[in-house]
Amino acid sequence: MQRFFDIFFSGLALIVLSPLLVPIAIFLRFSGEGEVFFAQQRVGLNGKKFNLLKFATMLKDSPNIGTGTVTVKNDPRILPLGRLLRKSKINELPQLLNIFFGDMSVVGPRPQEKRCFDAFTPDVQSQIVKVRPGLSGIGSIIFRDEENLLHGANDPVIFYDEVIAPYKGELEKWYIENQSLTNYFLIIFVTVWAVLSPGSRIIWRVFPSLPRPPKELAGI
C-alpha cells in the first residue's frame, strides 16, 4: 500500500507543481553554471546505489571543495538562487521523479551518500537498507536545520560523524521498527506542518516515544 501511495502522491505532485518546477528549471538553465539538476549517488534499498536528483544549488565541483558532502550555514559554494531553493526545500522536489520510478518513497530514512552512510554503525546500516529511502522522514524533520547546527561546530565534519550521525541513526532505526501506514501519513502531515511553521516542535508531540537527543543536540 505504501508503494501505491508513493506512485499516486508523486505523480499527482509532479502534475500540480509543474507550473513551479518548469520555470525554475528554465531559470537555472540560463543562469549560474547552466546546470538544472544535481545528481549524486546515494545508498538505497538493499544497498543498491541510485542517482538522487535535486535542483542545482551549488557549484558543480562542490563535493570536492571545502567541507565536501557536509554543507554548513552560509556555505560559499551555494549559488544565489540556490539559497532560496534550499531554505524553502524546493531544491528537493526533483526527487518526486526518484519516488515515481521506485528509487525512493515519500517517507523513509534520508538517502545518504557513501561517506555519510559509512558514518553510521554497521547495525544502523543493515537496518536502513531494508527500506526505500524517503523524501522526508523522522531524521529529515528533526535535522531540517542541520546546516545551522554544523555552522557552530569547530570541525563540522567531525561533529557530523561523532554527534549528528549516531543520533540520526537512532531516529532512522526507530522509524524502521515502527513503520506503518499510519506513521507514513503522520510523517507527511508533520513534514508539511514543519515547512509552514519551521519553529514548531510538533514532532515530539506526535511521536512522544522518539529517542531523545544527546546533550550536544538538546536545542533541537
C-alpha positions as CSV (number, residue, x, y, z in Angstrom):
1,M,0.0,0.0,0.0
2,Q,2.9,2.4,0.7
3,R,4.2,1.9,-2.8
4,F,0.8,2.6,-4.2
5,F,0.5,5.9,-2.3
6,D,4.1,6.7,-3.3
7,I,3.2,6.5,-7.0
8,F,-0.1,8.3,-6.5
9,F,1.3,11.2,-4.5
10,S,4.5,11.7,-6.6
11,G,2.6,11.6,-9.9
12,L,0.0,14.0,-8.6
13,A,2.6,16.3,-7.2
14,L,4.6,16.4,-10.4
15,I,1.4,17.4,-12.3
16,V,0.3,20.0,-9.7
17,L,3.7,21.5,-9.2
18,S,4.8,21.6,-12.9
19,P,3.9,25.4,-13.1
20,L,6.5,25.9,-10.4
21,L,9.1,23.3,-11.4
22,V,9.3,24.1,-15.1
23,P,10.1,27.9,-14.7
24,I,12.7,27.1,-12.1
25,A,14.4,24.6,-14.4
26,I,14.4,27.2,-17.2
27,F,15.9,29.8,-14.9
28,L,18.6,27.5,-13.7
29,R,19.5,26.5,-17.3
30,F,20.2,30.1,-18.3
31,S,21.8,31.3,-15.0
32,G,24.6,30.4,-12.7
33,E,26.6,27.5,-14.2
34,G,23.8,26.5,-16.5
35,E,23.0,23.2,-14.6
36,V,19.4,22.3,-13.9
37,F,19.8,19.2,-11.8
38,F,22.4,17.9,-9.4
39,A,22.6,14.1,-9.5
40,Q,24.5,12.3,-6.7
41,Q,24.9,8.6,-5.9
42,R,23.1,7.6,-2.7
43,V,22.7,4.3,-1.0
44,G,19.2,2.9,-1.5
45,L,17.1,-0.2,-0.9
46,N,19.2,-3.4,-0.4
47,G,22.3,-1.2,-0.5
48,K,21.9,-0.5,-4.2
49,K,23.1,2.9,-5.3
50,F,21.0,5.3,-7.3
51,N,21.2,8.9,-8.6
52,L,19.3,11.2,-6.3
53,L,18.1,14.3,-8.1
54,K,18.0,17.9,-6.8
55,F,17.8,21.3,-8.4
56,A,21.4,22.5,-8.8
57,T,22.1,24.9,-5.9
58,M,25.9,24.7,-5.5
59,L,29.0,24.9,-7.7
60,K,29.4,21.9,-9.9
61,D,32.6,20.6,-8.2
62,S,31.2,21.3,-4.7
63,P,31.8,17.7,-3.3
64,N,35.5,18.2,-3.9
65,I,35.6,21.7,-2.4
66,G,35.7,22.8,1.3
67,T,33.7,20.5,3.6
68,G,32.8,18.1,0.8
69,T,29.4,16.5,1.2
70,V,28.8,18.3,4.5
71,T,27.0,21.6,3.9
72,V,27.3,24.4,6.5
73,K,25.4,27.7,7.0
74,N,26.3,30.4,4.6
75,D,28.4,27.8,2.6
76,P,30.3,29.8,-0.1
77,R,29.7,27.1,-2.6
78,I,25.9,27.8,-2.7
79,L,24.7,29.8,-5.7
80,P,22.5,32.9,-5.2
81,L,19.2,31.3,-6.3
82,G,20.4,28.1,-4.5
83,R,20.0,29.8,-1.1
84,L,16.3,30.4,-1.7
85,L,15.7,26.9,-3.1
86,R,17.5,25.3,-0.2
87,K,15.8,27.4,2.5
88,S,12.3,26.6,1.1
89,K,13.3,22.9,0.4
90,I,12.2,23.4,-3.2
91,N,15.6,22.1,-4.3
92,E,14.4,18.6,-3.1
93,L,11.3,18.4,-5.3
94,P,13.0,16.7,-8.3
95,Q,13.2,13.7,-6.1
96,L,9.5,13.2,-6.9
97,L,10.9,11.5,-10.0
98,N,13.0,9.2,-7.9
99,I,9.9,8.3,-5.9
100,F,7.7,7.7,-9.0
101,F,10.3,5.4,-10.6
102,G,10.8,3.4,-7.4
103,D,14.3,4.5,-6.1
104,M,12.7,6.3,-3.1
105,S,9.5,6.6,-1.0
106,V,7.7,9.7,0.1
107,V,8.6,8.7,3.7
108,G,11.7,6.8,4.9
109,P,15.3,7.3,6.1
110,R,17.0,10.1,4.3
111,P,19.2,8.6,1.5
112,Q,22.9,9.1,2.3
113,E,25.9,9.4,0.0
114,K,28.5,6.7,0.8
115,R,30.7,8.8,3.1
116,C,27.8,9.8,5.4
117,F,26.3,6.3,5.2
118,D,29.7,4.9,6.4
119,A,29.4,7.2,9.4
120,F,26.5,5.1,10.7
121,T,27.3,2.0,12.8
122,P,27.1,-1.4,11.0
123,D,23.9,-2.1,12.8
124,V,22.2,1.1,11.6
125,Q,23.5,0.5,8.1
126,S,22.0,-3.0,8.0
127,Q,18.6,-1.6,9.1
128,I,18.5,1.3,6.8
129,V,18.9,-0.7,3.6
130,K,15.8,-2.8,4.4
131,V,13.5,0.0,3.3
132,R,13.4,2.6,0.5
133,P,14.9,5.9,1.5
134,G,12.5,8.8,1.7
135,L,11.9,12.4,0.5
136,S,11.1,13.1,4.2
137,G,11.3,11.2,7.4
138,I,11.9,11.5,11.1
139,G,15.5,12.3,10.7
140,S,14.8,14.9,8.0
141,I,12.3,16.7,10.1
142,I,14.4,16.9,13.2
143,F,17.5,17.8,11.3
144,R,15.8,20.3,9.0
145,D,18.3,23.0,10.3
146,E,21.3,20.7,10.1
147,E,23.4,23.4,8.3
148,N,22.9,25.8,11.3
149,L,23.9,23.1,13.8
150,L,27.1,22.4,11.8
151,H,27.8,26.1,11.5
152,G,28.6,26.4,15.2
153,A,31.0,23.4,15.3
154,N,34.7,23.8,15.3
155,D,35.1,21.0,12.8
156,P,31.7,20.4,11.0
157,V,32.8,17.0,9.6
158,I,33.9,15.6,12.9
159,F,30.7,17.0,14.6
160,Y,28.6,15.3,12.0
161,D,30.3,12.0,12.3
162,E,30.6,11.9,16.1
163,V,27.3,13.7,17.2
164,I,24.8,14.0,14.4
165,A,25.2,10.7,12.6
166,P,24.8,8.5,15.7
167,Y,21.6,10.2,16.8
168,K,20.3,10.3,13.3
169,G,20.9,6.6,13.1
170,E,18.8,6.0,16.2
171,L,16.0,8.0,14.7
172,E,16.1,6.1,11.4
173,K,16.1,2.8,13.4
174,W,13.1,4.0,15.3
175,Y,11.2,4.6,12.1
176,I,12.0,1.2,10.6
177,E,10.9,-0.5,13.8
178,N,7.7,1.5,13.9
179,Q,6.9,1.5,10.2
180,S,3.2,1.5,9.4
181,L,0.8,3.2,7.0
182,T,-0.5,5.3,9.9
183,N,3.0,6.7,10.6
184,Y,3.5,7.2,6.9
185,F,0.6,9.6,6.8
186,L,1.5,11.2,10.2
187,I,5.1,11.9,8.9
188,I,3.7,13.5,5.8
189,F,1.4,15.7,7.9
190,V,4.3,16.7,10.3
191,T,6.5,17.5,7.3
192,V,4.0,19.9,5.8
193,W,3.5,21.4,9.3
194,A,7.3,21.9,9.8
195,V,7.6,23.6,6.4
196,L,4.8,26.0,7.2
197,S,5.9,26.5,10.8
198,P,9.7,25.9,11.0
199,G,9.9,26.6,14.7
200,S,7.3,24.1,15.7
201,R,8.1,21.1,18.0
202,I,5.0,19.2,16.9
203,I,7.0,16.1,16.0
204,W,7.8,15.5,19.7
205,R,4.0,15.6,20.5
206,V,3.0,13.3,17.6
207,F,5.8,10.8,18.2
208,P,6.5,11.0,22.0
209,S,8.5,7.7,22.0
210,L,11.2,9.1,19.8
211,P,14.8,8.6,21.1
212,R,15.9,11.8,22.9
213,P,18.8,13.8,21.6
214,P,22.2,13.8,23.3
215,K,23.1,16.9,25.3
216,E,25.1,18.4,22.3
217,L,21.9,18.5,20.4
218,A,19.5,19.4,23.2
219,G,18.5,22.6,21.3
220,I,16.7,20.6,18.6
